[in-house]
Amino acid sequence: MAALFVMTRHTVDYWRFSFYRSYLAVDLFFILSGFVIAYAYDEKIRTGIITFPKFILIRLIRLYPVFILSLLISSALFIGRLVLKHEIDSTNLSGILSVVAITALFLPSHLAGDNGLFPINGVYWSLFFELVVNFLYAAIRPILNNYVLISIVLVAGFLLAQSSYLNGNLNTGFYWEKASLIAGFARSIFGIFLGLLLFRHHSRFKRFLDRPYVAWIAVFVIALVLASPSVHGLNWLIDLISVVIIFPMAVLAASHGKSMKLQGLLVMLGSASYPIYVLHIPIGGILAYPIKGAVQTFAPISGVILVLILFALSLWLEKYYDIPLRKRISNYFFRKDRVLPVKAG
C-alpha cells in the first residue's frame, strides 16, 4: 500500500491527482525495515552467528538484483530521452555513465543541472540511507542496549522535528544540501532504530493489540495519513505526529495480526512492494512516452492499468529473477552456512 502511494506521487500523468502526504510512506518503510531487521537478524548478530561483514553481504544481496535491473532500465530511459531530444554528446554521455557507475554502488552522485542525490532514479535515496543505517546498526550492535537505543532515537527524533519544522514538512532528504542531508539521516536513523526498539518491546503490547481487527485498523489509519491533504502551516506538525506516534502504533498493531485466509494474498502483495518501489518510475516513463496523451486522457484508468502491469511484473521478477539470483549469490558466499533464509528482511 505504501509503495502504491509513492508510485502515484511519481506517475501523476496516470492519475491526474496525487496524495500530498504520500512522501511519508518512506518513513513507514524505515520503521518497518528496523522492525524486520531486528526480527530476522538481531539475535544472530548479538550472538555472533552473523558477523558484521556477513550482515553487509546479506543486505546487499537482498536489495541488489532488483536494484541493478531498475538502474539499467532507468539509465536506458534517461539516455534515450536525451537522444530523442538531441541533447546528448560525448561530454554529457561520459558524465551520465559515471553517474550510473557510482549509482550501481548504491552511492549518491552529482549530475550537472540536477541537485538530487540520485538523478537517474530519485527513489534510490531511501535505499542509500537505509543501507548506511543498517550498517551503522550492525557495527554498534555490541553496545546497543536499551539505553543506547533510546538515546539514538531521541537524538534522531530531535533532528527529525527540527527538519520538519524548518522545511515545513518531511518531504526532504534527497538533495545535495546540508539541511536536506541532515533530514535524510534523521528520517532513516529515527525510523530504523525506532523499528528496532518497537521489536524489542512489542510483546508488552500483546494483550492490548492481540485482536483480529486491530491490524486492519492500523492499515486503514496509515492509508488515511498518506492520503490526507495539505494543511497550511501545520504540515510539519502533522508529519511529525504521523511518524513519531501514529506509524509506530500502527506497526505494533499490525505485528500482532493473526493468520487468516488472506495470508497468501497479503504475502504476495508484500513481495511486490520492493520491485514496485524501484521500478515504477522507469516503467511508467517507458509506457507513457509513446502514448503520453492517451495516458493523461484516460487517467485514472491508465493508472489502474499501470498498477496491474507493475504487480504482474514484480511477482514475475521475484519468482524467476530475484529469488533465483539471490539464491545463487548466497550459495556462492555462504556455502558453509545454511542458516540464512533468502526471503528474510
C-alpha positions as CSV (number, residue, x, y, z in Angstrom):
1,M,0.0,0.0,0.0
2,A,2.8,2.4,0.9
3,A,4.6,1.6,-2.3
4,L,1.5,2.4,-4.3
5,F,1.1,5.8,-2.6
6,V,4.7,6.6,-3.6
7,M,4.0,5.4,-7.1
8,T,1.0,7.8,-7.5
9,R,3.3,10.6,-6.4
10,H,5.8,10.0,-9.3
11,T,3.3,9.0,-12.0
12,V,0.9,11.9,-11.8
13,D,0.0,11.8,-15.6
14,Y,-1.5,8.4,-15.0
15,W,-3.9,9.7,-12.3
16,R,-4.3,13.4,-12.7
17,F,-4.1,13.7,-8.9
18,S,-1.6,12.9,-6.2
19,F,-1.7,12.4,-2.4
20,Y,0.0,15.3,-0.6
21,R,1.4,13.3,2.3
22,S,2.4,10.2,0.3
23,Y,6.1,11.0,0.9
24,L,5.6,9.8,4.5
25,A,5.4,6.2,3.1
26,V,9.3,6.3,3.2
27,D,9.2,6.9,6.9
28,L,6.9,3.9,7.3
29,F,9.4,1.9,5.2
30,F,12.2,2.9,7.6
31,I,10.3,1.8,10.7
32,L,9.3,-1.5,9.1
33,S,12.9,-2.0,8.0
34,G,14.1,-1.7,11.6
35,F,11.4,-3.9,12.9
36,V,12.0,-6.7,10.3
37,I,15.8,-6.4,10.6
38,A,15.5,-6.9,14.4
39,Y,13.1,-9.9,13.9
40,A,15.4,-11.6,11.3
41,Y,18.9,-10.8,12.5
42,D,19.2,-9.0,15.9
43,E,19.8,-12.2,18.0
44,K,22.1,-13.7,15.4
45,I,24.2,-10.6,15.3
46,R,24.2,-10.3,19.1
47,T,25.4,-13.9,19.5
48,G,28.0,-13.7,16.7
49,I,26.3,-16.1,14.3
50,I,26.2,-13.3,11.8
51,T,29.3,-11.1,11.7
52,F,29.4,-7.5,10.6
53,P,30.8,-8.3,7.1
54,K,28.3,-11.1,6.6
55,F,25.4,-8.8,7.5
56,I,26.6,-6.3,4.9
57,L,26.6,-9.0,2.3
58,I,23.2,-10.2,3.4
59,R,21.7,-6.7,3.0
60,L,23.4,-6.1,-0.4
61,I,22.3,-9.4,-1.7
62,R,18.7,-8.8,-0.6
63,L,18.5,-5.4,-2.4
64,Y,20.9,-5.7,-5.4
65,P,19.3,-7.9,-8.0
66,V,16.1,-5.8,-8.4
67,F,18.1,-2.6,-7.8
68,I,20.5,-3.2,-10.7
69,L,17.7,-4.2,-13.0
70,S,15.9,-0.9,-12.1
71,L,19.1,1.0,-12.6
72,L,19.7,-0.4,-16.1
73,I,16.1,0.3,-17.2
74,S,16.2,3.8,-15.6
75,S,19.6,4.6,-17.3
76,A,18.4,3.5,-20.7
77,L,15.3,5.6,-20.3
78,F,17.3,8.6,-19.1
79,I,19.8,8.4,-22.0
80,G,17.0,7.6,-24.5
81,R,15.1,10.8,-23.7
82,L,18.2,12.9,-24.2
83,V,18.9,11.2,-27.5
84,L,15.4,11.8,-28.8
85,K,15.7,15.5,-27.7
86,H,19.2,15.7,-29.4
87,E,20.6,16.9,-26.0
88,I,23.4,14.4,-25.7
89,D,27.0,14.4,-26.8
90,S,30.2,12.6,-25.8
91,T,30.8,15.0,-22.9
92,N,27.5,14.6,-21.1
93,L,27.3,10.9,-22.0
94,S,30.6,10.4,-20.2
95,G,29.2,12.2,-17.2
96,I,26.0,10.2,-17.2
97,L,27.8,6.9,-17.5
98,S,30.0,7.9,-14.5
99,V,26.8,8.7,-12.5
100,V,25.4,5.3,-13.5
101,A,28.6,3.5,-12.3
102,I,28.6,5.3,-9.0
103,T,24.9,4.7,-8.5
104,A,25.5,1.0,-9.1
105,L,27.4,1.0,-5.8
106,F,24.4,2.4,-4.0
107,L,26.2,5.8,-3.7
108,P,24.8,9.2,-4.5
109,S,26.4,11.3,-7.2
110,H,26.1,14.7,-8.9
111,L,24.9,15.4,-12.4
112,A,25.0,18.9,-13.9
113,G,21.7,20.6,-13.8
114,D,20.2,18.2,-11.2
115,N,20.5,18.7,-7.4
116,G,19.2,15.3,-6.5
117,L,21.3,12.7,-4.8
118,F,20.3,10.1,-7.4
119,P,19.4,11.8,-10.7
120,I,18.9,8.6,-12.6
121,N,16.1,7.5,-10.3
122,G,15.2,9.6,-7.3
123,V,13.8,6.9,-5.1
124,Y,17.2,5.4,-4.6
125,W,18.0,8.0,-1.9
126,S,16.0,6.0,0.6
127,L,17.8,2.8,-0.2
128,F,21.2,4.6,0.3
129,F,20.2,5.9,3.7
130,E,18.6,2.5,4.7
131,L,21.9,0.7,3.9
132,V,24.0,3.2,5.7
133,V,21.9,3.0,8.9
134,N,21.7,-0.8,8.6
135,F,25.4,-1.0,8.6
136,L,25.6,1.5,11.5
137,Y,23.3,-0.7,13.5
138,A,25.3,-3.8,12.9
139,A,28.6,-2.0,13.7
140,I,27.3,-0.8,17.1
141,R,25.1,-3.8,18.0
142,P,27.5,-5.0,20.7
143,I,26.8,-1.8,22.7
144,L,23.2,-1.4,21.6
145,N,21.4,-1.9,24.9
146,N,18.0,-0.2,25.5
147,Y,19.6,2.9,27.0
148,V,21.8,3.5,23.9
149,L,19.0,2.6,21.6
150,I,16.6,5.1,23.3
151,S,19.2,7.8,23.2
152,I,19.8,7.4,19.5
153,V,16.0,7.5,18.9
154,L,15.7,10.7,21.0
155,V,18.6,12.5,19.3
156,A,17.4,11.5,15.8
157,G,13.8,12.5,16.8
158,F,15.0,15.9,17.8
159,L,16.7,16.4,14.4
160,L,13.6,15.0,12.7
161,A,11.4,17.6,14.4
162,Q,13.9,20.4,13.5
163,S,14.0,19.3,9.9
164,S,10.2,19.0,9.7
165,Y,9.8,22.5,11.2
166,L,12.4,24.2,9.1
167,N,11.3,22.6,5.9
168,G,7.6,22.9,6.5
169,N,7.1,19.2,6.2
170,L,9.2,16.0,6.0
171,N,9.3,15.8,2.2
172,T,13.1,16.3,2.3
173,G,16.3,14.3,2.5
174,F,17.2,13.7,-1.2
175,Y,19.1,16.8,-2.3
176,W,22.7,17.9,-2.2
177,E,22.1,20.4,0.5
178,K,23.2,20.4,4.1
179,A,19.7,20.7,5.6
180,S,18.4,18.0,3.3
181,L,21.2,15.6,4.0
182,I,20.7,16.1,7.8
183,A,17.0,15.4,7.3
184,G,17.7,12.2,5.3
185,F,19.9,10.8,8.1
186,A,17.4,12.0,10.7
187,R,14.5,10.2,8.9
188,S,16.4,7.0,8.4
189,I,18.1,6.8,11.7
190,F,14.9,7.6,13.7
191,G,12.7,5.2,11.7
192,I,15.1,2.2,11.6
193,F,16.2,2.5,15.2
194,L,12.7,3.1,16.4
195,G,11.7,-0.1,14.5
196,L,14.4,-1.9,16.4
197,L,13.1,-0.5,19.7
198,L,9.5,-1.5,18.8
199,F,10.5,-5.0,18.1
200,R,12.3,-5.4,21.4
201,H,9.3,-4.4,23.3
202,H,6.3,-5.3,21.1
203,S,5.4,-8.3,23.2
204,R,4.5,-5.9,26.1
205,F,1.6,-4.7,24.0
206,K,0.2,-8.1,23.1
207,R,-2.7,-8.1,25.5
208,F,-3.8,-4.7,24.2
209,L,-3.4,-5.3,20.5
210,D,-4.0,-9.1,20.1
211,R,-7.4,-8.7,18.4
212,P,-8.4,-9.9,14.9
213,Y,-9.5,-6.4,13.7
214,V,-6.6,-4.3,15.2
215,A,-4.2,-4.9,12.3
216,W,-6.8,-3.8,9.7
217,I,-7.5,-0.6,11.7
218,A,-3.7,0.1,11.5
219,V,-3.8,-0.3,7.8
220,F,-6.8,2.0,7.5
221,V,-5.2,4.6,9.7
222,I,-2.0,4.6,7.7
223,A,-4.0,5.0,4.4
224,L,-5.8,8.0,5.9
225,V,-2.5,9.6,6.9
226,L,-0.9,9.1,3.5
227,A,-4.0,10.3,1.7
228,S,-4.5,13.3,3.9
229,P,-4.4,16.8,2.3
230,S,-2.0,19.7,3.0
231,V,-2.9,21.9,6.0
232,H,-1.1,25.1,5.5
233,G,1.2,26.0,8.4
234,L,0.6,22.7,10.2
235,N,2.1,20.2,7.8
236,W,5.4,20.0,9.8
237,L,3.5,19.1,12.9
238,I,1.1,16.6,11.2
239,D,4.1,14.9,9.6
240,L,5.9,14.7,12.9
241,I,2.9,13.3,14.8
242,S,2.4,10.7,12.0
243,V,5.9,9.5,12.1
244,V,6.6,9.6,15.8
245,I,3.2,8.4,17.1
246,I,0.8,7.1,14.5
247,F,3.1,4.9,12.4
248,P,4.8,3.2,15.4
249,M,1.4,2.4,16.9
250,A,0.2,1.0,13.6
251,V,3.3,-1.1,13.2
252,L,2.9,-2.5,16.7
253,A,-0.8,-3.2,16.0
254,A,0.0,-4.9,12.7
255,S,2.7,-7.0,14.3
256,H,0.1,-8.8,16.4
257,G,-2.2,-9.6,13.5
258,K,-3.5,-13.1,13.2
259,S,-3.0,-15.5,10.3
260,M,-6.1,-15.5,8.1
261,K,-7.5,-16.8,4.8
262,L,-6.0,-13.7,3.1
263,Q,-2.5,-14.6,4.3
264,G,-1.2,-15.8,1.0
265,L,-2.5,-12.7,-0.8
266,L,-1.0,-10.4,1.7
267,V,2.4,-12.1,1.5
268,M,2.2,-11.8,-2.3
269,L,1.4,-8.1,-2.1
270,G,4.2,-7.5,0.3
271,S,6.6,-9.3,-2.0
272,A,5.7,-7.0,-4.9
273,S,6.3,-3.8,-2.9
274,Y,10.1,-3.5,-3.3
275,P,10.1,-4.1,-7.1
276,I,7.2,-1.7,-7.5
277,Y,9.1,0.9,-5.5
278,V,12.2,0.9,-7.6
279,L,10.6,0.2,-11.0
280,H,7.6,2.4,-11.1
281,I,9.4,5.5,-12.4
282,P,11.2,3.8,-15.3
283,I,8.3,1.5,-16.3
284,G,5.8,4.4,-16.0
285,G,8.1,6.5,-18.2
286,I,8.6,3.9,-20.8
287,L,4.9,3.1,-21.1
288,A,3.9,6.8,-21.1
289,Y,6.4,8.1,-23.6
290,P,4.9,6.9,-26.9
291,I,1.3,7.4,-25.7
292,K,1.6,10.3,-23.2
293,G,-1.6,12.0,-24.4
294,A,-3.6,8.7,-24.1
295,V,-2.2,8.2,-20.6
296,Q,-3.5,11.6,-19.5
297,T,-6.8,11.3,-21.3
298,F,-7.7,8.0,-19.8
299,A,-6.5,8.8,-16.3
300,P,-7.1,7.3,-13.7
301,I,-7.9,4.2,-15.7
302,S,-4.4,4.3,-17.2
303,G,-3.1,4.4,-13.6
304,V,-5.0,1.2,-12.7
305,I,-3.6,-0.5,-15.7
306,L,-0.1,0.7,-14.7
307,V,-0.6,-0.8,-11.2
308,L,-1.7,-4.2,-12.7
309,I,1.3,-4.2,-15.0
310,L,3.7,-3.4,-12.2
311,F,2.1,-6.1,-9.9
312,A,2.4,-8.7,-12.6
313,L,6.0,-7.7,-13.5
314,S,7.0,-7.6,-9.8
315,L,5.7,-11.0,-9.0
316,W,7.2,-12.5,-12.2
317,L,10.6,-10.9,-11.3
318,E,10.5,-12.2,-7.8
319,K,9.8,-15.8,-8.9
320,Y,12.0,-16.1,-11.9
321,Y,14.7,-13.5,-11.4
322,D,15.1,-12.1,-7.9
323,I,14.8,-15.2,-5.7
324,P,16.8,-17.5,-8.0
325,L,19.6,-14.9,-8.4
326,R,19.8,-14.2,-4.7
327,K,20.0,-18.0,-4.0
328,R,22.9,-18.3,-6.4
329,I,24.7,-15.4,-4.9
330,S,24.0,-16.6,-1.3
331,N,25.2,-20.1,-2.1
332,Y,28.4,-18.6,-3.5
333,F,29.2,-16.5,-0.4
334,F,27.7,-18.8,2.2
335,R,28.5,-22.3,1.1
336,K,29.3,-23.5,4.6
337,D,26.4,-21.6,6.1
338,R,22.7,-22.6,5.7
339,V,21.1,-20.6,8.4
340,L,20.1,-17.6,6.3
341,P,16.7,-17.6,4.6
342,V,16.8,-16.0,1.2
343,K,13.4,-14.2,1.7
344,A,14.3,-12.6,5.0
345,G,14.4,-8.9,5.5
